[in-house]
Amino acid sequence: MSPSAAIRWGGGLTSVAAGLLLLLGHIVNVGGDTEYGTVLGGTLVLSAHALLVFALVALWACRPSVAVLWGRWGWS
């Protein structure tokens, strides 16, 4: 497997995992305190957002030829 394909697969799987963690974290927060939610739910949501940042960077990094002008402008 080429490094580009590995990064693309890793970014895709990480974004799926982040989506599942977001869903699970928000479901767990439904049963918590009305003002603060739950610690577990908040931790899951925070972890999902951190994973999503890395997933989107990985997906963007393997497509530099497609995002020539807009990609550079958006990330600068």
C-alpha angles and dihedrals in degrees: 000000000000120000090245092055091047091052091047093049091044092050092047095048091045091053090051090050090049091052092051091048090051091051093046093045093052092046090052090049091057091072095047137086114311093233104036108017117210132312092234093050093048091048092051092049092048091049091049092053091049091050091047092056092055092043094053092047090050092049091048094046095060094053105057095134094057098045098048105141103009094042094053092043093049095049098043 
